Amino acid sequence: MELVYHGWSCFTLATARGRTLVFDPNWTNPFGRPHGGPASFADADLCLVTHGHFDHIQDVPALMKASRMALVASPEVCRFLRETHGLPADRMRALEMDEAIEWNGLTVTTFEWDHRIVDTATMFAARPEAKAMLSGLYLGNPYDARRMGFTILLEDGRRLTYYCEGFNDQTRFDRVRVVAERDRPDVVVAGAQLDYPRQVAAAAAILRPRRLVLFHPHTDYFDFIGLASRSPAEFITAVRDVAPTVEVDAVAPGHRLTL
């Protein structure tokens, strides 16, 4: 089983029986270096979208129209894709939180996570020349869609949980405990950004996966608006201090992991 990080919050997961899942496909980058294009994801079988921010959804319509993959997301995201981009309803499965579906030998279970607060006023004050561009990116997508995570029960019995940006100063750890007790993940994939090593470590200590894969969701975007994040080493050290049995990886775009 191979997990590949493509940049932003995008991963592909190739399962033991040849299914390919893509999480939050994105390749458009108005802030810096390009990331992998649609050819990296076009052969995927299932697309999973966590929420409606531009860097998680802006390239989904083009990818869906250029492929035959199915999509799983919240009702808000599915409604937006259907009504705004004309994607056919029969290729999308709108799931509520804490709902599960069987799909080609896999089980996908959803849960809700909490996004950090995005202070757009402060952001635009720091980069006033970017207000028009960023306003369009934010407001042209379903910004307020609920944040959905996914646990995949794989063919070999292992469970991979994709938490996206769910560990931050808004995280409700009672929700994390529910996911830990219900899903018992073997692998957790989660964002590591800003000043949140403590929150990432606390979540890791609750979930206790065999392996934790950390990524920075949008380094180019943060560089553009002037937000600095702690180093990957600080996140790894914080996790090892409270959960020493968890194997931790911090990945950069292009990184491939065999699980």
C-alpha positions as CSV (number, residue, x, y, z in Angstrom):
1,M,0.0,0.0,0.0
2,E,1.5,3.4,-1.0
3,L,0.6,6.9,0.2
4,V,1.9,9.8,-1.9
5,Y,1.8,13.4,-0.9
6,H,1.3,15.8,-3.8
7,G,1.3,19.2,-2.0
8,W,-1.3,21.4,-0.4
9,S,-3.6,18.8,1.3
10,C,-3.6,16.3,-1.5
11,F,-2.7,12.7,-1.1
12,T,-3.3,9.6,-3.2
13,L,-3.6,6.2,-1.5
14,A,-3.0,3.0,-3.6
15,T,-4.6,0.1,-1.8
16,A,-3.4,-3.5,-1.7
17,R,-6.0,-4.6,-4.3
18,G,-5.4,-1.8,-6.8
19,R,-7.9,0.8,-5.8
20,T,-6.6,4.4,-5.8
21,L,-8.2,7.1,-3.6
22,V,-7.4,10.8,-3.9
23,F,-7.9,13.2,-1.0
24,D,-8.5,16.9,-1.7
25,P,-7.0,17.0,-5.2
26,N,-5.4,20.4,-6.0
27,W,-2.8,21.5,-8.4
28,T,-3.6,25.2,-9.1
29,N,-1.2,27.3,-7.1
30,P,-1.5,31.1,-7.5
31,F,1.1,31.7,-4.8
32,G,4.3,30.0,-5.8
33,R,5.8,26.9,-7.3
34,P,3.6,24.5,-9.3
35,H,2.4,21.2,-7.9
36,G,1.5,18.0,-9.6
37,G,-1.2,18.4,-12.3
38,P,-4.3,16.3,-13.0
39,A,-2.3,13.5,-14.6
40,S,-1.3,12.6,-11.0
41,F,-4.9,11.8,-10.1
42,A,-6.8,11.1,-13.3
43,D,-6.7,7.3,-12.8
44,A,-8.0,7.5,-9.2
45,D,-11.2,5.6,-8.5
46,L,-12.6,7.6,-5.6
47,C,-12.2,11.3,-4.7
48,L,-12.7,12.4,-1.1
49,V,-13.2,16.1,-0.3
50,T,-12.9,17.4,3.2
51,H,-14.3,20.9,3.0
52,G,-15.0,23.8,0.7
53,H,-11.9,26.1,1.0
54,F,-10.4,26.9,-2.3
55,D,-7.2,24.8,-1.9
56,H,-9.3,21.7,-1.3
57,I,-12.1,22.1,-4.0
58,Q,-11.0,24.4,-6.8
59,D,-9.7,21.7,-9.1
60,V,-12.2,19.0,-8.2
61,P,-14.7,20.0,-11.0
62,A,-12.1,19.7,-13.8
63,L,-10.8,16.5,-12.4
64,M,-14.3,14.9,-12.1
65,K,-15.2,16.0,-15.7
66,A,-11.9,14.5,-17.0
67,S,-12.4,11.2,-15.3
68,R,-14.9,8.6,-14.3
69,M,-14.1,8.6,-10.5
70,A,-16.8,8.8,-7.9
71,L,-16.8,11.4,-5.1
72,V,-17.6,11.4,-1.4
73,A,-18.1,14.6,0.5
74,S,-20.5,16.5,2.7
75,P,-24.0,17.5,1.4
76,E,-22.8,21.1,1.2
77,V,-19.9,20.3,-1.0
78,C,-21.9,17.9,-3.2
79,R,-24.7,20.5,-3.6
80,F,-22.2,23.2,-4.7
81,L,-20.5,20.9,-7.2
82,R,-23.9,19.9,-8.6
83,E,-25.5,23.3,-8.8
84,T,-22.5,25.4,-9.7
85,H,-20.4,23.1,-11.8
86,G,-23.0,20.7,-13.2
87,L,-21.5,17.5,-11.8
88,P,-23.9,14.6,-12.0
89,A,-25.5,13.6,-8.8
90,D,-25.1,9.9,-9.5
91,R,-21.3,10.2,-9.3
92,M,-21.4,11.8,-5.9
93,R,-22.3,10.4,-2.5
94,A,-23.2,13.0,0.0
95,L,-22.5,11.7,3.5
96,E,-23.5,13.1,6.9
97,M,-21.1,13.2,9.7
98,D,-20.5,9.8,11.4
99,E,-22.0,7.9,8.4
100,A,-20.4,5.0,6.7
101,I,-20.6,3.5,3.2
102,E,-19.2,0.3,1.6
103,W,-17.4,0.9,-1.6
104,N,-15.6,-1.8,-3.7
105,G,-14.3,-3.7,-0.7
106,L,-13.5,-0.6,1.4
107,T,-15.5,1.0,4.1
108,V,-15.5,4.9,4.3
109,T,-16.6,6.4,7.7
110,T,-16.9,10.1,8.2
111,F,-16.3,12.4,11.2
112,E,-16.3,16.1,11.8
113,W,-13.2,18.1,12.7
114,D,-12.5,21.8,13.6
115,H,-10.7,24.3,11.4
116,R,-8.6,27.0,12.8
117,I,-10.2,30.5,12.6
118,V,-9.2,32.3,9.4
119,D,-9.0,36.0,10.1
120,T,-9.5,37.4,6.7
121,A,-9.4,41.1,7.9
122,T,-5.9,40.6,9.3
123,M,-4.8,38.6,6.3
124,F,-6.0,41.3,3.8
125,A,-4.4,44.0,6.0
126,A,-1.1,42.2,5.7
127,R,-1.4,41.9,1.9
128,P,-3.9,44.5,0.7
129,E,-2.9,44.0,-2.9
130,A,-4.1,40.4,-2.7
131,K,-7.6,41.2,-1.4
132,A,-9.3,40.9,-4.8
133,M,-7.7,37.6,-5.6
134,L,-8.1,36.0,-2.2
135,S,-11.7,37.2,-1.8
136,G,-12.6,35.5,-5.1
137,L,-10.9,32.3,-4.1
138,Y,-12.6,32.2,-0.7
139,L,-16.1,33.5,-1.7
140,G,-16.3,31.6,-5.0
141,N,-16.4,28.3,-3.1
142,P,-18.5,26.8,-0.3
143,Y,-16.4,28.3,2.4
144,D,-18.8,27.4,5.3
145,A,-19.2,23.7,4.4
146,R,-18.6,21.5,7.4
147,R,-15.2,20.0,7.8
148,M,-15.3,16.3,7.1
149,G,-12.6,13.7,7.9
150,F,-12.5,10.1,6.6
151,T,-11.4,6.7,8.0
152,I,-10.9,4.1,5.4
153,L,-11.1,0.4,6.4
154,L,-8.8,-1.2,3.9
155,E,-8.9,-4.6,2.3
156,D,-6.3,-6.0,4.7
157,G,-8.1,-4.8,7.8
158,R,-6.0,-1.8,8.5
159,R,-7.6,1.6,9.0
160,L,-6.2,4.9,7.6
161,T,-7.7,8.2,9.0
162,Y,-7.3,11.4,7.1
163,Y,-7.7,14.4,9.5
164,C,-6.7,17.1,7.0
165,E,-6.1,20.3,9.1
166,G,-8.0,19.1,12.1
167,F,-5.4,19.7,14.9
168,N,-5.2,23.3,15.9
169,D,-6.3,25.7,18.7
170,Q,-10.0,25.1,17.8
171,T,-9.8,21.3,18.1
172,R,-12.4,19.7,20.4
173,F,-10.5,16.7,21.8
174,D,-13.8,15.0,22.9
175,R,-14.4,14.5,19.1
176,V,-10.9,13.1,18.7
177,R,-11.6,10.6,21.4
178,V,-14.8,9.5,19.7
179,V,-12.8,8.8,16.5
180,A,-10.1,7.0,18.4
181,E,-12.5,4.7,20.2
182,R,-14.7,4.0,17.2
183,D,-12.2,3.8,14.3
184,R,-8.9,2.7,16.1
185,P,-6.7,4.0,13.2
186,D,-3.5,2.3,12.3
187,V,-2.3,5.3,10.2
188,V,-3.3,8.9,10.7
189,V,-2.6,11.6,8.1
190,A,-2.8,15.2,9.5
191,G,-1.7,18.7,8.9
192,A,1.1,20.3,11.0
193,Q,1.1,24.1,10.7
194,L,1.5,27.4,12.6
195,D,2.0,27.2,16.4
196,Y,0.2,23.9,16.9
197,P,2.7,21.3,17.9
198,R,1.0,20.8,21.3
199,Q,-2.4,20.2,19.7
200,V,-0.9,17.8,17.1
201,A,0.8,15.9,19.9
202,A,-2.3,15.8,22.1
203,A,-4.3,14.3,19.3
204,A,-1.6,11.8,18.5
205,A,-1.6,10.7,22.1
206,I,-5.4,10.1,22.0
207,L,-5.5,8.4,18.6
208,R,-2.4,6.2,19.2
209,P,-1.9,5.1,15.6
210,R,1.0,2.9,14.6
211,R,2.1,5.6,12.2
212,L,1.4,9.4,12.0
213,V,2.0,11.2,8.7
214,L,2.3,15.0,9.1
215,F,2.2,17.5,6.2
216,H,2.1,21.3,5.9
217,P,-1.2,22.0,4.1
218,H,-0.2,25.2,2.2
219,T,3.3,26.5,2.7
220,D,3.3,28.7,-0.4
221,Y,0.0,30.4,0.6
222,F,1.3,31.0,4.2
223,D,4.6,32.4,2.8
224,F,2.5,34.7,0.5
225,I,0.4,36.2,3.4
226,G,3.3,36.2,5.9
227,L,2.3,33.4,8.3
228,A,5.2,31.5,9.8
229,S,4.9,27.9,11.0
230,R,6.9,25.8,13.5
231,S,9.4,23.5,11.9
232,P,8.5,19.8,11.2
233,A,11.1,18.8,13.7
234,E,9.3,20.6,16.5
235,F,6.1,18.7,15.6
236,I,7.9,15.4,15.6
237,T,9.5,16.1,18.9
238,A,6.2,17.1,20.5
239,V,4.6,13.9,19.4
240,R,7.4,11.7,20.5
241,D,7.4,13.3,24.0
242,V,3.8,12.2,24.6
243,A,3.4,9.2,22.3
244,P,6.8,7.6,22.0
245,T,5.4,4.4,20.4
246,V,4.0,6.3,17.4
247,E,6.1,6.3,14.3
248,V,6.1,9.8,12.9
249,D,6.9,11.0,9.3
250,A,6.9,14.6,8.1
251,V,6.4,14.6,4.4
252,A,7.2,17.2,1.6
253,P,5.5,17.2,-1.8
254,G,6.5,14.2,-3.9
255,H,7.2,12.1,-0.8
256,R,6.1,8.4,-1.2
257,L,5.5,6.1,1.8
258,T,5.0,2.4,1.8
259,L,2.6,1.5,4.5
